[in-house]
Amino acid sequence: MSLLARLAPHLPYVRRYARALTGDQTTGDNYVRVALEALAAGERQLPPEMTPRVALYHVFHAIWASTGAQLEDKSGMEGRDDASRRLMQIAPRSRQAFLLTALEGFTPSEAAQILDADAMDVERLIAEAQSDIDAELATDVLIIEDEAIISADIESLVKELGHRVTGTATTHDEAVDAVARHRPGLVLADIQLADGSSGIDAVKDILKRIDVPVIFITAFPERLLTGERPEPTFLITKPFQPETVKAAISQALFFHPSRQREAA
């Protein structure tokens, strides 16, 4: 298989990543072009121990490092969208680790391969980026959960990140009423609620009123992962790991369009 055929499926994604990393599509595309030219000329090789996608991103970062690019140029910030401006405020190395995992879906170990870093360092960089994001996008949170202990655990995690819990609900009706009283900037929802009502229905009714990021935290993921569209972007299975919830909150707030408009 030719080099182009091996890499073609991954090029749209590395372009997306380069654009997010540099804050500009033209600049990002230039880095991708130089990386491909280096591969075609034999100046760079895809590491054989890596998958083609991981290897492509690895070469992209090698090119970036070899050119001495700093990704700290704030010029032209007024012409960038809100997400790009916020990204450019995050330290470059943390920005890379965050985008590789949050936007591109790489595991921390794959991100470590791409960045020629230790996996523990990547985890630290991701946490630093999440901390910067949470501090900038602190918001009001509605928790929809009928198990008191789990609700308290989630509330504690939310507060650790600097957000405010302005409502808790255990049923569909309580959730809808809570939104009517106070508009949240984020919703964390279970599926199976007290009195037999549905968190899915509650979220659907909430989204008819407001545009808000939603994270489902449930022991019944199969009720959401039906193969039909749309499916939830953020779905966490119980029992959950605290760091998983924290990462999902950061990603949901950062990438949701309504949050980007509010931060303008």
HELIX and SHEET records of a PDB file:
HELIX    1   1 LEU A    3  LEU A    7  1                                   5    
HELIX    2   2 ALA A    8  HIS A   10  5                                   3    
HELIX    3   3 LEU A   11  THR A   22  1                                  12    
HELIX    4   4 GLN A   25  ALA A   40  1                                  16    
HELIX    5   5 PRO A   52  THR A   67  1                                  16    
HELIX    6   6 MET A   77  GLY A   79  5                                   3    
HELIX    7   7 ASP A   82  LEU A   87  1                                   6    
HELIX    8   8 PRO A   92  PHE A   98  1                                   7    
HELIX    9   9 LEU A   99  LEU A  103  3                                   5    
HELIX   10  10 PRO A  108  LEU A  115  1                                   8    
HELIX   11  11 ALA A  119  GLU A  136  1                                  18    
HELIX   12  12 ALA A  148  GLU A  160  1                                  13    
HELIX   13  13 HIS A  172  ARG A  181  1                                  10    
HELIX   14  14 ALA A  194  GLY A  196  5                                   3    
HELIX   15  15 GLY A  199  ARG A  209  1                                  11    
HELIX   16  16 PRO A  221  ARG A  223  5                                   3    
HELIX   17  17 PRO A  242  PHE A  255  1                                  14    
HELIX   18  18 PRO A  257  GLU A  262  1                                   6    
SHEET    1   A 5 ARG A 164  ALA A 169  0                                        
SHEET    2   A 5 ASP A 140  ILE A 144  1                                        
SHEET    3   A 5 LEU A 186  ALA A 189  1                                        
SHEET    4   A 5 VAL A 214  THR A 218  1                                        
SHEET    5   A 5 PHE A 234  THR A 237  1                                        
END                                                                             
